Amino acid sequence: MNQQPATSETPAKDVQEPRGALTVRTVAMPADTNANGDIFGGWVLSQMDMAGGIRGVERAKGRVATVAVDAMTFIRPVHVGDVLCVYTDIDRIGRTSLRIHVEAWAMRFMTDTREKVTEAAFIFVAIDEDGKPRPVPAEG
């Protein structure tokens, strides 16, 4: 799917935008490739987990631990030189848990092209100093 900028002929609603706040931005390097020359899916997953953890710590006001990743599907490959941009949006807050929607987008090397490469829901649990679940504080 080719993402084109909105014009008078193509309404803005046809252009897909990232959901949530930009949380992590990093460059895909040659050391992160598989035998096909594409960036490892595990590297992308790791960047997404990091971004979700950052957002979780901010909201939980303390440590969090990843407990699950829901339905991750790789849409497009990431290539060496692409800038991986990871966006996060809190879906739900439970007593001790947070469900965070995480999207990874690639800014293609030396172009203005931006494409979504994957998305998933990450579930984190707020933990105390002993690693035991603790309540997520109310917003305020």
C-alpha positions in Angstrom: 0.0 0.0 0.0 1.6 3.3 -1.1 1.0 6.1 1.3 0.4 9.4 -0.6 0.1 12.8 1.0 -3.4 14.2 1.2 -4.4 16.5 -1.7 -7.6 18.0 -2.9 -8.2 14.8 -4.9 -7.2 12.5 -2.0 -9.0 13.4 1.3 -6.9 13.3 4.5 -8.9 10.3 5.8 -7.3 8.1 3.2 -3.8 8.8 4.7 -3.0 6.5 7.6 -1.3 8.2 10.6 0.5 6.7 13.6 -1.7 6.2 16.7 -0.3 7.6 19.9 2.8 9.4 21.0 6.3 9.0 19.4 8.1 7.2 22.2 11.3 5.6 20.6 13.2 6.5 17.4 16.2 4.6 16.3 18.2 3.6 13.1 18.2 0.0 11.9 21.8 -1.1 11.5 23.6 -3.9 9.5 24.2 -5.9 12.8 20.5 -6.2 13.2 19.8 -8.1 9.9 18.9 -11.7 9.2 20.3 -13.8 6.4 17.9 -12.1 3.9 19.3 -8.7 4.7 16.1 -7.6 6.5 16.1 -6.4 10.0 15.3 -9.2 12.5 11.7 -9.2 13.7 13.0 -9.8 17.2 14.9 -6.5 17.0 11.7 -4.7 16.1 9.8 -6.4 18.9 12.6 -5.4 21.3 12.2 -1.7 20.3 8.5 -1.9 20.7 8.8 -3.5 24.1 11.2 -0.7 25.1 8.7 1.9 24.0 5.8 0.3 25.7 7.9 0.0 28.9 8.8 3.7 28.7 5.1 4.6 28.4 4.2 2.1 31.1 6.7 3.5 33.6 5.5 7.1 32.9 1.9 6.1 33.6 2.4 3.7 36.4 4.9 6.1 38.1 7.4 3.3 38.7 8.6 -0.1 37.5 6.6 -2.3 35.1 7.2 -5.7 33.7 6.1 -7.0 30.3 3.7 -10.0 30.8 2.2 -10.5 27.3 2.2 -9.4 23.7 -1.1 -9.8 21.8 -1.4 -10.6 18.1 1.7 -9.1 16.5 1.7 -9.2 12.7 4.6 -8.0 10.6 3.2 -6.0 7.7 6.4 -4.9 5.9 10.1 -5.5 6.4 12.5 -3.0 8.0 15.7 -2.4 6.1 19.2 -1.2 7.0 19.2 2.6 7.3 15.5 2.9 7.9 14.5 5.0 11.0 12.2 2.9 13.2 9.6 5.2 14.9 7.6 3.5 17.7 4.4 5.0 18.9 2.5 4.1 22.0 -1.1 4.7 23.2 -2.6 3.4 26.5 -5.7 1.2 25.7 -6.7 0.2 29.2 -5.6 0.5 32.8 -6.5 -2.2 35.3 -5.8 -2.4 39.0 -2.2 -3.5 38.5 -1.9 -3.7 34.7 -1.7 -1.6 31.6 -2.6 -2.6 28.0 -0.6 -0.4 25.6 -1.1 -0.3 21.9 2.3 -0.1 20.1 2.9 0.7 16.5 6.2 0.6 14.6 6.7 2.8 11.5 9.7 2.9 9.2 10.9 6.1 7.7 12.6 4.7 4.6 16.3 5.4 4.1 16.9 8.7 2.3 13.2 9.2 1.4 10.2 10.9 2.9 8.2 7.6 2.8 6.8 6.5 6.1 5.1 3.0 6.4 3.6 1.1 9.2 5.6 -2.2 9.7 3.9 -3.8 12.6 1.6 -3.2 15.6 0.7 -5.1 18.8 -0.9 -4.8 22.2 1.6 -5.1 25.1 0.4 -5.9 28.6 2.5 -4.6 31.5 2.2 -5.1 35.2 3.2 -2.4 37.7 5.7 -3.9 40.2 7.2 -2.8 43.5 10.8 -3.0 44.5 10.5 -6.7 45.3 9.0 -7.4 41.9 5.5 -8.0 43.2 2.4 -6.5 41.5 1.3 -3.1 42.8 -1.7 -0.9 42.0 -1.4 1.6 39.2 -1.9 5.0 40.7 -4.9 7.1 39.7 -4.1 9.8 37.2 -3.5 13.2 38.6 
